[in-house]
Amino acid sequence: MNQDNYFYGQGRVYLSKRDSDRRVNWRWIGDVSSLNIALTYEQQVGKVSRGGSLLQAQRHITARNGGITATWHDVSADNLAILLYGEKYKYRQNWNSEELPQGIVAGSRICLEFQNVRSVVLDGLTEGIDYTVDADWGAIDFLTTPAEQPVIASYDYASYQAVPVLTSTPGDFGLRYESINLAENSRKTLVELYRVNIDPVGMLELINTGNNLVGLETTSLILPDLQKTPSRELGMFGRISMINDFRTITYNDEIDFNDEHNFAY
């Protein structure tokens, strides 16, 4: 009698940038609250006539396709670079001097090129009398109208990371889901997808009023790995492996061991 197998999965999702059709370094993408695979197909149906009615007699699968939907919660620069079709840039702590725009009057708010600044100096002006500094956001609020313009600002700024939007195409990734099946005594289940192309995120929530953390709803296309030789064992799209524990073979409640045969398989 076959034993029923159920699935209740939790685990980690890893991505690896495909480099010359190889997957080298796997990166955990953080908290993922949902991960779903949908397989679709295209078909041609052959019909025959029997007794004055057309009956479907044959079906030919002409195309096989797959897609992924997932909800990401880690808004790291690495993840945003993938989902916003940009690149991650790192900037070191440094100092800067810049010319502010013309036309500044009392009440103007001018944003500097960098944020999280300190030691801000505006040539010919006095902080607290002529201007105030919003250091966190790198902004200057002018209390008086500068007599001489343009104004030169000098300051230090902290390191930061930035991701420009829609400036590149991330390319293809390998996906690896290392899951624990809580419905089957935490049996390990590995899902491998050899080639995945991720769409840009459809919506990025920036003002939040609910009780839940922001989730990035993502969609991806599962593509065949054309560098692989088609085989029933590995396939061209991916595979799911259900991993068993080692079996310990004993005799009279002791492990049978000698110099010739260490293990039995």
ABEGO torsion letter per residue (X at the ends): XBBBBBBBBBEBBBBBBBBGGBBABBBBAEBBABBBBBBBBBBBBBBBBBGGBBBBABBBBABBBBBBBBBBABABAAAAAAAAGBBBBBBBBBBBBBBBBBGBBBGBBBBBABBGBBGBBBBGBBBGAABBBBAAAGBBBBABBBABOBBBBBBBBBBBBBBBBGABBAEBBBBBBBBBBAABGGBBBBBBBABBBBBBBABBBABBABABBBBBBBBBBBBBBAABBBBAAAEAAEBBBBBBBBBBBBBGGBBBBBAABABBX
